[in-house]
């Protein structure tokens, strides 16, 4: 949780930074969220600066509307193939802000919010 990866999902599709927002679920899924140079359209954008995440070349927006659940083995395959490279780990403080932003965003699915809430409750 809190790891930042640069991922290329498909040839011809530009790669992006993604943050692993959760621990694996019982279904072996993980929540990821995209960082982008442009804000999403949900209005609750959180900006991560270079001082908060040194692997960035510029400040980036957390794209809450691009938060999704992926199977862990899909991420593991990308790591094995070299298409997914770990770049950093967020501090606990920044990770907590990212998670709160995702929970507060109206464009994030209820399923994702429920998984995240459950994991946060278990960790306290």
C-alpha positions in Angstrom: 0.0 0.0 0.0 1.4 3.4 -1.0 3.8 2.1 -3.6 4.0 4.3 -6.7 4.6 2.5 -10.0 5.1 3.7 -13.6 2.9 1.3 -15.7 2.6 0.8 -19.4 -0.6 -1.3 -19.8 -0.6 -1.6 -23.6 1.6 -0.8 -26.6 0.8 2.6 -28.1 -0.9 3.7 -24.9 1.2 6.2 -22.9 2.4 5.0 -19.5 1.3 6.6 -16.3 2.1 6.8 -12.6 -0.2 4.7 -10.5 -0.5 4.5 -6.7 -1.4 1.3 -5.0 -4.1 2.5 -2.6 -5.0 -0.7 -0.8 -3.7 -4.0 0.3 -4.9 -7.0 -1.6 -8.5 -8.1 -1.0 -9.7 -11.6 -0.3 -10.4 -11.8 -4.1 -6.8 -10.9 -4.7 -7.6 -7.5 -6.1 -5.9 -4.2 -5.4 -7.1 -0.6 -5.7 -5.0 1.7 -7.9 -5.3 5.3 -8.8 -3.7 7.3 -11.6 -1.6 10.4 -11.4 -1.9 12.9 -14.3 -0.7 16.3 -15.5 -4.3 17.4 -15.9 -7.0 17.3 -13.2 -9.9 14.9 -13.4 -13.5 16.0 -13.8 -14.6 15.2 -10.2 -13.7 18.5 -8.6 -12.0 17.0 -5.6 -8.5 16.9 -7.1 -5.6 16.4 -4.9 -2.2 17.6 -6.2 1.0 15.7 -5.3 4.1 17.9 -5.6 7.6 17.0 -6.5 8.7 17.6 -2.9 6.1 15.0 -1.8 7.0 12.5 -4.5 10.5 12.9 -5.9 10.1 10.6 -8.9 7.7 13.2 -10.5 9.1 15.7 -13.0 6.2 18.1 -12.1 3.3 18.3 -9.8 0.6 15.8 -10.6 -3.1 15.4 -10.0 -4.7 12.4 -8.4 -7.3 11.2 -10.9 -10.0 9.9 -8.5 -12.2 9.2 -11.5 -9.5 6.8 -12.8 -9.4 4.8 -9.5 -10.0 1.1 -10.2 -9.6 -2.4 -8.9 -7.2 -4.7 -10.6 -6.2 -8.3 -10.0 -2.9 -8.5 -8.2 -1.6 -11.1 -10.7 -2.2 -8.6 -13.5 0.1 -6.1 -11.8 2.6 -8.9 -11.0 2.7 -9.9 -14.7 3.4 -6.2 -15.6 6.2 -6.1 -13.1 7.7 -9.4 -14.4 7.5 -8.1 -18.0 9.2 -4.9 -17.1 6.1 -2.8 -18.0 5.5 -1.9 -14.3 8.4 -0.3 -12.4 8.3 0.7 -8.8 9.4 4.3 -8.4 8.7 5.3 -4.8 6.6 4.8 -1.7 4.3 7.5 -0.4 4.7 8.7 3.2 2.0 7.6 5.5 0.8 11.2 5.7 0.4 11.6 1.9 -1.1 8.1 1.5 -3.8 9.1 4.1 -4.6 12.3 2.2 -4.8 10.3 -1.1 -7.1 7.7 0.5 -9.4 10.4 2.1 -9.6 12.2 -1.3 -10.7 8.9 -3.0 -13.3 8.2 -0.3 -14.7 11.8 -0.6 -14.9 11.7 -4.4 -18.4 11.1 -5.8 -17.0 9.5 -9.0 -15.4 6.6 -7.2 -17.5 3.4 -7.1 -19.1 2.3 -3.9 -17.3 -1.1 -4.2 -13.9 0.6 -4.1 -14.9 2.9 -1.3 -16.3 0.0 0.7 -13.1 -2.0 0.3 -10.9 1.0 1.2 -13.0 1.8 4.3 -12.9 -1.8 5.5 -9.2 -1.9 5.2 -8.7 1.4 6.9 -10.9 0.3 9.8 -8.9 -3.0 10.2 -5.6 -1.1 10.3 -6.6 1.2 13.2 
